[in-house]
Amino acid sequence: MKFTVKFLVFVLATSLLASCQRDVYLFTSFREPANEGLRYLYSEDGFHWKRIPGVFLKPEVGTQKIMRDPSMVRDKHGMYHLVWTIAWKGDKGIGYACSSDLIHWEKQQIIPVMEHEPQTVNVWAPELFYDEDEDRFIIIWASTIPHRFSRGIEAEDNNHRMYYTTTKDFEEFAPTRLFADPGFSIIDAVIVKKAKDDYVLVLKDNTRPNRNLKVGFSDSPLGPYGQISEPFSDYLTEGPSVAKVGKEWLIYFDSYGAKTYEAVSTKDFKHFEKINNRISIPEGHKHGTIFKASKKDLKRLLESKTAE
């Protein structure tokens, strides 16, 4: 009997400790006109989000000194890495900084990913993906190089393709290469690992008649991605962010035409269910990426002196 009671106490204590140490979801964010800097939302369940007051990194690089589309991952050592859009047009790089606690940031700089292409119009919406198999970070982004690719009714300076580079330390970077050319203008792409050798690319078809979200499939994080789906979102939607919650994959996105923030749920990236009635997002949130952080880091953020 004593053994049973001690065992139950042990199990309960272990369960409570695990619960206390469980990661939470964080959602990087910004507000228009994008000159303030990095903000966060947080969620315990992946569906209901609350704002963390304050701005945690002011953009200081680039000609326009803005921060749009902040994308973040946590590496295996607990360090957080952040990339973002630094300009609408003109600049040929992306912003980068790193932090051990999500509050104090180091090495803010420009990664000149398109400096070798002098005709580059823009460098938009960089996304970070950690490739566990190769122990490397993949950075993808959208750029326009006029007259480089076939187009529909888009202007030459609005005909995007996706590019990428890789790095192991954010100090040395592989040469920039073409990442995705699905035959149409594409932006806001996100790499998702479903399982080993099973990857999904969630993307925005940015052609003028469409401007909606689709998915493609590959057996490698670097593609090529084929079997591009029909759209799973409405007209004038962008900025997908993906989170695994239980057995569901949640895809959040900015429905800028309707001026709402929305989400769908899927288990296979082939069948999608609207779940707007199951989510809550603070007003004013603009799209970033969803990642995991420790409860310790969340507590530190909520208690930070940067809070408004």
C-alpha positions as CSV (number, residue, x, y, z in Angstrom):
1,M,0.0,0.0,0.0
2,K,2.8,2.4,0.9
3,F,4.6,1.5,-2.3
4,T,1.4,2.3,-4.3
5,V,1.0,5.7,-2.6
6,K,4.6,6.6,-3.1
7,F,4.4,5.6,-6.7
8,L,1.3,7.7,-7.3
9,V,2.9,10.7,-5.6
10,F,5.9,10.2,-7.8
11,V,3.8,10.0,-11.0
12,L,1.8,13.1,-10.0
13,A,5.0,15.0,-9.2
14,T,6.6,14.0,-12.4
15,S,3.5,15.0,-14.4
16,L,3.3,18.4,-12.7
17,L,7.0,19.0,-13.3
18,A,6.6,18.0,-17.0
19,S,3.6,20.4,-17.2
20,C,5.6,23.2,-15.7
21,Q,8.4,22.6,-18.2
22,R,6.2,22.2,-21.2
23,D,6.9,24.6,-24.1
24,V,4.4,27.2,-25.2
25,Y,3.6,28.6,-28.6
26,L,4.9,32.0,-29.5
27,F,3.9,34.0,-32.6
28,T,6.2,36.7,-34.0
29,S,4.3,39.8,-35.0
30,F,4.6,43.4,-36.1
31,R,2.3,46.4,-36.5
32,E,1.9,48.6,-39.5
33,P,3.6,50.7,-40.7
34,A,6.3,48.3,-39.5
35,N,8.8,50.8,-38.1
36,E,8.4,49.8,-34.4
37,G,9.9,46.3,-34.4
38,L,9.4,42.8,-33.0
39,R,6.3,41.9,-31.1
40,Y,4.9,38.6,-29.8
41,L,1.7,36.7,-29.1
42,Y,1.6,33.6,-27.0
43,S,-0.7,30.6,-26.6
44,E,-0.9,27.6,-24.3
45,D,-3.0,25.5,-26.7
46,G,-2.2,26.9,-30.2
47,F,-5.7,28.2,-30.7
48,H,-6.2,31.1,-28.4
49,W,-3.6,33.9,-28.5
50,K,-2.7,36.7,-26.1
51,R,-0.6,39.8,-26.8
52,I,2.7,40.2,-24.9
53,P,3.0,43.9,-24.4
54,G,6.1,45.7,-25.7
55,V,8.5,45.9,-28.6
56,F,11.5,43.6,-28.2
57,L,13.8,44.5,-31.1
58,K,13.8,47.8,-33.0
59,P,15.0,47.5,-36.6
60,E,18.2,49.4,-37.2
61,V,19.4,48.0,-40.5
62,G,18.3,48.8,-44.1
63,T,17.5,52.0,-45.8
64,Q,13.9,52.1,-44.6
65,K,14.6,50.6,-41.1
66,I,11.4,48.5,-41.0
67,M,10.6,45.0,-39.7
68,R,8.0,43.0,-41.6
69,D,7.4,39.3,-41.7
70,P,9.6,38.3,-38.7
71,S,10.5,34.6,-38.8
72,M,12.1,32.9,-35.9
73,V,13.4,29.4,-34.9
74,R,15.0,28.0,-31.8
75,D,18.1,25.9,-32.4
76,K,19.2,22.8,-30.5
77,H,21.3,24.9,-28.1
78,G,18.3,27.1,-27.1
79,M,19.4,30.1,-29.2
80,Y,16.7,32.0,-31.1
81,H,17.4,33.2,-34.6
82,L,15.4,35.9,-36.3
83,V,15.1,37.1,-39.9
84,W,12.9,39.8,-41.4
85,T,12.0,42.0,-44.4
86,I,14.0,45.3,-44.2
87,A,12.5,47.2,-47.1
88,W,9.7,47.2,-49.6
89,K,12.1,47.8,-52.5
90,G,15.7,48.6,-53.2
91,D,17.6,46.8,-50.5
92,K,19.0,43.4,-51.6
93,G,19.3,41.7,-48.2
94,I,17.3,40.5,-45.1
95,G,17.7,41.5,-41.5
96,Y,19.1,39.0,-38.9
97,A,19.7,39.0,-35.2
98,C,20.0,36.3,-32.4
99,S,19.0,36.1,-28.8
100,S,19.3,33.6,-25.9
101,D,16.2,35.0,-24.1
102,L,14.0,36.7,-26.8
103,I,14.6,40.1,-25.1
104,H,18.3,40.9,-25.5
105,W,19.4,40.7,-29.1
106,E,22.9,40.5,-30.7
107,K,24.5,40.7,-34.1
108,Q,21.7,42.8,-35.8
109,Q,22.9,42.9,-39.4
110,I,22.0,42.6,-43.1
111,I,22.5,39.3,-44.8
112,P,23.1,40.4,-48.5
113,V,21.4,37.4,-50.1
114,M,20.6,39.1,-53.5
115,E,23.6,41.5,-53.7
116,H,24.9,39.4,-56.6
117,E,21.8,40.2,-58.7
118,P,21.9,44.0,-59.4
119,Q,18.4,44.0,-61.0
120,T,16.7,42.6,-57.9
121,V,13.6,44.7,-57.1
122,N,12.9,43.4,-53.6
123,V,13.7,40.8,-51.0
124,W,10.4,39.8,-49.2
125,A,9.2,37.6,-46.3
126,P,12.3,35.5,-45.4
127,E,11.4,32.2,-43.6
128,L,13.7,30.2,-41.5
129,F,13.7,26.4,-41.4
130,Y,16.0,24.2,-39.4
131,D,17.0,21.0,-41.3
132,E,17.6,18.5,-38.5
133,D,19.0,15.8,-40.9
134,E,21.8,18.1,-42.2
135,D,22.1,20.3,-39.0
136,R,21.7,23.5,-41.0
137,F,19.3,26.4,-41.4
138,I,17.5,27.0,-44.6
139,I,16.5,30.6,-45.4
140,I,13.9,31.1,-48.2
141,W,12.5,34.4,-49.5
142,A,10.7,36.0,-52.5
143,S,12.5,38.3,-55.0
144,T,11.7,39.8,-58.3
145,I,14.2,40.0,-61.1
146,P,12.5,41.6,-64.1
147,H,12.4,39.6,-67.4
148,R,13.9,36.5,-65.7
149,F,10.7,34.4,-65.7
150,S,7.5,34.0,-67.6
151,R,4.5,35.9,-66.2
152,G,0.8,36.4,-66.5
153,I,-0.8,39.8,-66.2
154,E,1.7,40.8,-63.4
155,A,4.0,43.7,-64.0
156,E,7.7,42.7,-64.5
157,D,8.5,44.2,-61.1
158,N,5.9,42.1,-59.3
159,N,6.8,38.7,-60.8
160,H,8.3,36.8,-57.8
161,R,10.2,33.5,-57.4
162,M,11.5,31.9,-54.3
163,Y,15.3,31.8,-53.5
164,Y,17.3,30.2,-50.7
165,T,20.6,30.0,-48.9
166,T,21.8,27.7,-46.2
167,T,24.0,28.2,-43.1
168,K,25.2,26.4,-40.1
169,D,26.3,29.4,-38.0
170,F,24.8,32.5,-39.5
171,E,28.3,33.6,-40.3
172,E,29.0,31.7,-43.5
173,F,26.3,31.3,-46.1
174,A,26.0,29.1,-49.2
175,P,25.6,30.8,-52.5
176,T,22.0,32.0,-53.2
177,R,20.1,29.6,-55.5
178,L,16.6,29.4,-57.0
179,F,14.3,27.6,-54.6
180,A,10.9,27.4,-56.3
181,D,9.6,28.4,-59.7
182,P,6.1,26.8,-60.0
183,G,5.4,28.7,-63.2
184,F,3.7,31.6,-61.5
185,S,4.5,34.5,-59.1
186,I,5.0,33.1,-55.6
187,I,5.7,34.7,-52.2
188,D,5.2,33.9,-48.5
189,A,6.4,30.3,-48.7
190,V,6.8,28.2,-45.6
191,I,8.6,24.8,-45.3
192,V,6.8,22.2,-43.1
193,K,8.3,18.8,-42.2
194,K,5.5,16.2,-41.9
195,A,7.7,13.2,-41.5
196,K,11.1,11.9,-42.6
197,D,11.4,12.5,-46.4
198,D,7.9,14.1,-46.4
199,Y,7.8,17.9,-46.8
200,V,5.1,20.4,-47.6
201,L,5.5,24.0,-48.9
202,V,2.7,26.3,-47.9
203,L,2.8,29.2,-50.4
204,K,0.9,32.2,-51.7
205,D,0.1,32.2,-55.4
206,N,0.7,35.9,-56.0
207,T,-0.7,36.1,-59.5
208,R,-3.3,38.9,-59.9
209,P,-6.3,36.6,-60.5
210,N,-5.5,34.4,-57.5
211,R,-3.6,35.9,-54.5
212,N,-4.5,32.9,-52.3
213,L,-2.8,30.0,-50.5
214,K,-1.8,26.6,-51.9
215,V,0.5,23.7,-51.0
216,G,3.1,21.7,-52.8
217,F,4.9,18.4,-51.8
218,S,8.5,17.1,-51.9
219,D,10.7,14.4,-50.3
220,S,13.4,17.0,-49.6
221,P,13.2,20.4,-47.8
222,L,14.9,22.0,-50.7
223,G,12.4,20.6,-53.2
224,P,11.5,20.5,-56.0
225,Y,7.9,20.9,-54.8
226,G,5.3,19.5,-57.1
227,Q,1.6,18.6,-57.1
228,I,0.6,22.2,-56.4
229,S,-2.9,22.1,-54.9
230,E,-6.0,24.1,-55.5
231,P,-6.3,27.1,-53.1
232,F,-7.5,26.4,-49.6
233,S,-8.0,30.1,-48.7
234,D,-10.1,32.9,-50.2
235,Y,-9.0,35.6,-52.5
236,L,-6.6,38.2,-51.0
237,T,-5.0,36.1,-48.3
238,E,-1.3,35.8,-47.4
239,G,1.4,35.2,-44.8
240,P,0.8,31.6,-43.8
241,S,2.1,30.4,-40.4
242,V,2.0,26.7,-39.5
243,A,1.8,25.0,-36.1
244,K,1.5,21.3,-35.1
245,V,-1.1,21.0,-32.4
246,G,-1.9,17.4,-31.4
247,K,-2.8,15.5,-34.5
248,E,-3.7,18.7,-36.4
249,W,-1.7,21.1,-38.5
250,L,-3.0,24.6,-38.0
251,I,-2.4,27.1,-40.8
252,Y,-2.9,30.7,-39.8
253,F,-3.0,33.4,-42.4
254,D,-3.8,37.1,-42.9
255,S,-7.0,37.6,-44.8
256,Y,-6.2,41.1,-45.8
257,G,-9.1,41.4,-48.2
258,A,-11.6,40.7,-45.4
259,K,-9.4,42.5,-42.8
260,T,-9.5,39.4,-40.6
261,Y,-7.0,36.8,-39.3
262,E,-8.1,33.3,-40.1
263,A,-7.0,29.6,-39.8
264,V,-7.6,26.2,-41.3
265,S,-6.9,22.8,-39.8
266,T,-5.6,19.8,-41.8
267,K,-4.1,16.3,-41.0
268,D,-2.8,15.6,-44.5
269,F,-2.5,18.9,-46.3
270,K,-5.1,17.7,-48.8
271,H,-8.3,18.3,-46.8
272,F,-8.7,21.6,-45.1
273,E,-11.3,22.7,-42.5
274,K,-12.0,26.4,-41.6
275,I,-11.6,26.8,-37.9
276,N,-12.2,30.6,-37.4
277,N,-14.8,29.7,-34.7
278,R,-12.0,27.9,-32.7
279,I,-9.4,30.6,-32.7
280,S,-8.8,34.0,-31.2
281,I,-6.2,36.5,-32.4
282,P,-5.6,40.0,-30.9
283,E,-6.6,42.8,-33.3
284,G,-3.7,44.4,-35.1
285,H,-1.6,41.3,-35.3
286,K,0.4,41.0,-38.6
287,H,1.9,37.8,-39.8
288,G,5.1,36.2,-38.6
289,T,5.9,32.6,-37.7
290,I,4.8,30.3,-34.9
291,F,7.6,28.6,-32.9
292,K,8.1,26.9,-29.5
293,A,9.6,28.6,-26.5
294,S,10.1,27.6,-22.9
295,K,7.7,28.7,-20.1
296,K,10.7,30.3,-18.5
297,D,11.3,32.4,-21.5
298,L,7.6,33.4,-21.7
299,K,7.6,34.4,-18.0
300,R,10.6,36.5,-18.6
301,L,8.9,38.2,-21.6
302,L,5.8,39.0,-19.6
303,E,7.9,40.5,-16.8
304,S,10.2,42.4,-19.1
305,K,10.7,46.1,-18.6
306,T,10.0,46.6,-22.3
307,A,6.3,45.9,-21.6
308,E,4.0,48.8,-22.5
